[in-house]
Amino acid sequence: VELVESGGGLVHSGGSLKLSCTSSGNILNFFAMGWYRQAPGKQRELVARITEGGTLSYADSVKGRFTISRDNAKNTVSLQMNSLKPEDTAVYYCLGQPRPGLGLNTWGQGTQVTVSS
């Protein structure tokens, strides 16, 4: 299974972007899917996560600005990012997380998001 991200780009502070992650397989095979990001010189961090049951979790820094959603019919997970800030600049990665003991995490190749001040 492959995960392919799209939708990154350059946006001014206060702007919006929508990232999409499309799976080559059925995303229902994943227990959870999430978005992570990694800025230069920093560790990769969780941005948002959604389980197969619809449980959501967000990093404190993006609560109220970002929204994660999944479309099982399209095998896609999206991240709507509003009120973007320069500190949101990073490479954003999609993650597919299997049920415990049923395989390894699957990562996408990443998409660059750059927010200018």
Secondary structure, DSSP 8 states (H G I E B T S, - for coil): --EEEE--EEEETT--EEEEEEESS-GGGSSEEEEEEE-TTS--EEEEEEETT--EEE-TTTTTTEEEEEEGGGTEEEEEE-S--GGG-EEEEEEEE-STTS---EE---EEEEEE-
